[in-house]
């Protein structure tokens, strides 16, 4: 077997020294803080502002930028750092929209506060830290200069609506030879994760006062019975691989029940006539989707027969695309590059493959693999405190993330490289 030069720890270490010379940690932290301070909660009017800001930052570096709009006018950015005109290209993929603010925050969600060597803020883990790490990778590698290929940095919105931003870029011709998606994995290297899609069960009953229960069709009662069966449904029973079984499940995220179209809750003596179940599926094979939906439909059909005056409908959420699963195979050379880079920077052996909780996320990497059929992995800052009150990321992990992205880019762009 020919040992590619980037498998050599001595040469890798020389590159790491160059990276450390060019990295300005305070500047890198300020880049991340500036992202946190922009409110980019998903599906809000503020989203495009962060893409416009990010385009200006990449423009200041001298990268070529192109904007693409989704069908609902969300902006998505491609920033290209070109070293040569050969065909080798590496895609960095990530999103700038964030979750919404839940209860329990003690720090300012938009403050970017630094406490005990962690930086706090809404979306810092999911996934502004990785996005800032990508930007600093562009900054450092532009200063170092490479001989081969190009790096394509994609910054998207709508990831939390099924990845509509990344899909838009793929529909507009995004291509590459290898990808790195920056979802938070605590810097582990994920090559296997579940796909995801959502569904609703809508239940319409007939209201009466509780004194006439025998004349009513109670939507809440039906909802609770359906919920009981959904919670006990095993969609992994036909899967032989025990690890894969763990990635096939149904989750109920929210329910509503009450009176009328607005789910009024101010008349408890009144029988409810409107209920909705909002659920999410995790799956590992596209071929399983039809069987999963058939099992849910069987439950729904049962209660349609039992409650003939009720209207019960099961629907797949169609306004958001299905996020595909991934299972990517990396070459021995890529595995060696990851291993040696991690040992030099993190002083530990990397975790590569499937692991909890990250493999249950669902990421835009699924769209890339499904469309382009290229190898890659998901690796980024954060994870431990992801999408929770006082979301935060270790500053050391953030800086290590930048170093890893840089040295992995150098190795992966080598023109002799076998992915």
Residue pairs with C-beta under 8 A, 6 or more apart in sequence:
1 332
4 333
4 336
4 414
4 416
4 417
4 418
5 11
5 414
5 416
6 12
6 333
6 337
6 410
6 411
6 414
6 417
7 333
7 336
7 337
7 340
8 340
9 340
9 343
9 344
12 337
12 340
12 341
12 344
12 407
12 411
13 344
15 406
15 407
15 410
16 344
16 345
16 403
16 407
18 144
19 140
19 144
19 402
19 403
19 406
19 407
20 403
22 139
22 140
22 143
22 144
23 136
23 140
23 399
23 402
23 403
25 399
27 136
28 132
28 133
28 136
28 398
28 399
28 402
29 114
29 119
29 395
29 398
31 57
31 132
31 135
31 136
32 112
32 119
32 124
32 128
32 129
32 132
32 398
33 112
33 119
33 121
34 53
34 112
35 50
35 54
35 96
35 128
35 131
35 132
36 110
36 111
36 112
36 119
36 121
36 122
36 123
36 124
36 128
37 110
37 111
37 112
37 121
38 46
38 49
38 50
38 53
38 110
39 46
39 110
39 122
40 46
40 47
40 49
40 50
40 96
40 97
40 98
40 123
40 157
41 47
41 97
41 98
41 99
41 100
41 101
41 122
42 97
42 98
42 99
42 100
42 157
42 158
42 159
42 160
42 161
43 97
43 160
43 161
47 74
47 75
47 96
47 97
47 157
48 73
48 74
48 75
48 157
50 96
51 67
51 75
51 76
51 77
51 96
51 155
51 157
52 75
54 77
54 96
54 131
54 135
54 155
55 65
55 67
55 77
55 79
57 135
58 65
58 77
58 79
58 135
58 138
58 153
59 65
61 81
61 138
61 139
61 142
62 142
63 79
63 80
63 81
63 138
63 142
63 153
64 79
64 80
64 82
65 77
65 78
65 79
65 80
66 77
66 78
67 75
67 76
67 77
68 75
68 76
68 77
68 78
68 168
68 169
68 172
69 75
69 76
69 168
70 76
70 157
70 158
70 164
70 165
70 168
71 164
71 168
72 158
72 164
74 157
74 158
74 164
74 165
75 157
76 154
76 155
76 156
76 157
76 158
76 165
76 166
76 168
76 169
77 153
77 154
77 155
77 156
78 152
78 153
78 154
78 169
78 174
79 138
79 152
79 153
79 154
79 155
80 150
80 151
80 152
80 153
81 138
81 141
81 142
81 150
81 151
81 152
81 153
82 150
83 145
83 146
83 147
83 148
83 149
83 150
83 413
84 147
84 148
84 149
84 150
86 148
86 149
86 415
87 149
87 177
88 148
88 149
88 150
88 177
88 413
88 415
88 417
89 149
89 150
89 151
89 152
89 175
89 176
89 177
89 178
90 149
90 150
90 151
90 152
90 176
90 177
90 178
90 179
90 180
90 409
90 412
90 413
91 152
91 154
91 174
91 176
91 178
91 179
91 180
91 368
91 376
92 134
92 137
92 151
92 152
92 153
92 154
92 179
92 180
92 182
92 405
93 154
93 156
93 166
93 179
93 180
93 181
93 182
93 364
93 365
93 368
94 127
94 130
94 131
94 134
94 154
94 155
94 156
94 181
94 182
94 183
94 364
94 380
95 127
95 131
95 155
95 156
95 157
95 158
95 159
95 160
95 165
95 166
95 364
96 123
96 128
96 131
96 155
96 156
96 157
97 123
97 156
97 157
97 158
97 159
97 160
97 165
98 122
98 123
98 126
98 128
98 160
99 122
99 123
99 126
99 160
99 387
101 109
101 122
102 388
102 389
103 389
104 388
104 389
104 390
105 389
105 390
106 389
106 390
107 113
107 115
107 120
107 121
107 390
108 120
108 121
109 121
109 122
109 391
110 121
110 122
111 120
111 121
112 119
112 120
112 121
112 124
113 119
113 120
113 121
114 120
114 395
115 392
117 394
117 395
117 396
118 385
118 392
118 393
118 394
118 395
119 129
119 392
119 393
119 395
119 398
120 390
120 391
120 392
121 128
121 391
121 392
122 391
123 391
124 382
124 391
124 392
124 393
125 184
125 381
125 382
125 383
125 385
125 386
125 387
125 391
125 392
125 393
126 183
126 184
126 382
126 386
126 387
126 391
127 182
127 183
127 184
127 380
127 381
127 382
129 184
129 380
129 381
129 382
129 393
129 397
129 398
129 401
130 182
130 183
130 184
130 380
130 381
130 382
130 401
131 155
131 182
132 398
133 182
133 380
133 381
133 398
133 401
133 402
133 405
134 153
134 182
134 405
135 153
136 402
137 151
137 402
137 405
137 406
137 409
138 151
138 153
140 402
140 406
141 151
141 406
141 409
141 410
146 409
146 410
146 413
147 415
148 413
148 414
148 415
149 413
149 415
151 409
151 413
152 174
152 176
154 166
154 169
154 174
156 163
156 165
156 166
156 168
156 169
156 364
157 164
157 165
158 164
158 165
158 168
159 165
159 166
159 363
159 364
161 319
161 320
162 197
162 320
162 321
162 322
162 323
163 321
163 323
163 363
163 364
163 366
163 367
164 320
164 321
165 364
166 364
166 367
166 368
167 321
167 367
170 367
170 368
170 371
170 372
174 372
175 372
176 372
176 374
177 374
177 419
178 374
178 375
178 376
178 412
178 419
179 365
179 368
179 369
179 372
179 374
179 375
179 376
179 377
180 376
180 377
180 378
180 379
180 405
180 408
181 363
181 364
181 365
181 368
181 376
181 377
181 378
181 379
181 380
182 378
182 379
182 380
182 381
183 190
183 358
183 361
183 363
183 364
183 365
183 378
183 380
184 358
184 380
184 381
184 382
184 383
184 386
184 393
185 358
185 378
185 379
185 380
185 383
186 358
186 381
186 382
186 383
186 384
186 397
187 346
187 379
187 380
187 381
187 397
187 400
187 401
187 404
188 350
188 351
188 352
188 355
188 358
188 379
188 383
189 338
189 350
189 351
189 352
189 353
189 377
189 378
189 379
190 353
190 354
190 355
190 358
190 359
190 377
190 378
190 379
191 326
191 327
191 328
191 329
191 330
191 352
191 353
191 354
191 377
191 378
192 247
192 325
192 326
192 327
192 328
192 353
192 354
192 359
193 247
193 325
193 326
193 354
193 358
193 359
193 360
193 361
193 362
193 363
193 365
193 366
193 378
194 247
194 248
194 282
194 283
194 284
194 325
194 359
194 360
194 361
194 362
195 282
195 283
195 284
195 286
195 322
195 323
195 324
195 325
195 362
195 366
196 280
196 281
196 282
196 283
196 322
196 323
196 362
197 280
197 281
197 283
197 289
197 316
197 317
197 320
197 322
197 323
198 253
198 278
198 279
198 280
198 281
198 316
198 317
198 320
199 278
199 279
199 280
199 281
199 293
199 296
199 314
199 315
199 316
199 317
200 276
200 277
200 278
200 279
200 314
200 315
200 317
201 223
201 226
201 276
201 277
201 279
201 300
201 312
201 313
201 314
201 315
202 275
202 276
202 311
202 312
202 313
202 315
203 219
203 222
203 223
203 226
203 274
203 275
203 276
203 277
203 310
203 311
203 312
204 219
204 273
204 274
204 310
204 311
204 312
205 216
205 217
205 218
205 219
205 222
205 271
205 272
205 273
205 274
205 275
205 307
205 309
205 310
206 215
206 216
206 217
206 271
206 273
206 309
206 310
207 216
207 259
207 270
207 271
207 272
207 273
208 215
208 216
208 270
208 271
209 269
209 270
209 271
210 269
210 270
210 271
213 271
216 271
217 271
217 273
217 307
217 309
217 310
218 271
218 272
219 257
219 272
219 273
219 274
219 275
219 310
220 257
220 272
220 275
222 275
222 303
222 307
222 310
222 312
223 255
223 257
223 275
223 277
225 303
226 277
226 299
226 300
226 303
226 312
227 252
227 255
227 277
229 299
230 250
230 252
230 277
230 279
230 296
230 299
231 250
231 252
233 250
233 295
233 296
233 299
235 248
235 249
235 250
235 281
235 283
235 288
235 291
235 292
235 295
236 244
236 245
236 246
236 248
236 249
238 288
238 291
239 245
239 248
239 284
239 288
243 354
244 284
246 356
246 359
247 282
247 283
247 284
247 325
247 354
247 359
247 360
248 282
248 283
248 284
248 288
249 281
249 282
249 360
250 279
250 280
250 281
250 282
250 292
251 279
251 280
251 281
251 282
252 277
252 278
252 279
253 278
253 279
253 280
254 278
255 275
255 276
255 277
255 278
256 263
256 274
256 275
256 276
257 263
257 272
257 274
257 275
257 276
258 264
258 265
258 272
258 274
258 275
259 265
259 267
259 270
259 272
259 273
259 274
260 273
260 274
261 274
263 274
281 289
281 292
282 360
282 362
283 289
283 292
283 325
284 325
284 327
285 325
286 324
286 325
289 322
293 314
293 316
296 314
297 314
300 312
300 313
300 314
303 310
303 312
304 310
304 312
321 367
323 362
323 363
323 364
323 366
323 367
324 366
324 367
324 369
324 370
325 366
326 363
326 365
326 366
326 369
326 378
328 369
328 375
328 376
328 377
329 375
330 338
330 352
330 375
330 377
330 419
331 375
331 418
331 419
333 417
333 418
333 419
334 375
334 412
334 417
334 418
334 419
335 352
337 408
337 411
337 412
338 350
338 352
338 377
338 408
339 349
339 350
341 404
341 407
341 408
341 411
342 348
342 349
342 350
342 404
343 349
344 407
345 400
345 403
345 404
345 407
346 400
346 404
352 377
357 383
358 378
358 383
361 378
363 378
365 376
365 377
365 378
368 374
368 376
369 376
374 419
375 419
379 404
380 401
381 393
381 394
381 397
381 398
381 401
382 391
382 392
382 393
382 397
385 391
385 392
385 393
411 417
412 419
